[in-house]
Amino acid sequence: MDLRDLYQEVIVDHNRDPRNFRRLEQPTHKLEGFNPLCGDRLTVYLQLDGGVITDLAFEGSGCAISVASASLMTEALKGKPVTTAEALFTQVHDSLTGVSESGPDGKLAVLTGVRAYPSRIKCATLAWHTLNSALHGGHEPVKTE
C-alpha cells in the first residue's frame, strides 16, 4: 500500500469514526477554530495537569480532512506533555506548509498527504492551530484566514 492509499484510508476512517469527539465538561482550556474558506468549525477542549494533557477532545463540523486531523491530533497528544504538543504542532505545520520535508512519525505521517492538495492545508491545520493557541492562553476564536 502506498502513502496515498494509506492517507485516504486513515482520513476516511477518522472522519467516519472520529476519536475523542465529545465535549469535556470541565476543561482547563477551550477554544474555537474556524476556517471561513471551507466552513470548518470546531471547538478544542483540553484538561491540563502539571504540564500534561490529561484529556483532549473536540466537537464541531467540517470536511473529512479537518475532522480526521482533529481526531488524529487528539489520539496522538492525550496523556502527553505540553512540550510534545508544541513540538508536534511545529512538525505538522512545517511539513504541511513546505517549511520542512520531514514530518511527524506514526499515524500522523499520513497528514503529509495533504500537501498534494494545497487548498486543503488549512483544513488539516485548523485543529492544530486551535490547540496551540489554547495552550498559549488564546481566548479569541482561531481563524485560518
CORWOUR-V492414 format. One record per helix or strand of 2 or more residues. SS is the DSSP state (H for helix, E for strand). FROM is the first residue (numbers start at 1). TO is the last residue. Records with the same first field share a line. If there is no record, write none. Layout:
# CORWOUR-V492414
SS: FROM-TO, FROM-TO
This chain:
# CORWOUR-V492414
H: 3-16, 64-77, 82-97, 106-116, 118-135
E: 29-35, 40-49, 52-61, 142-143
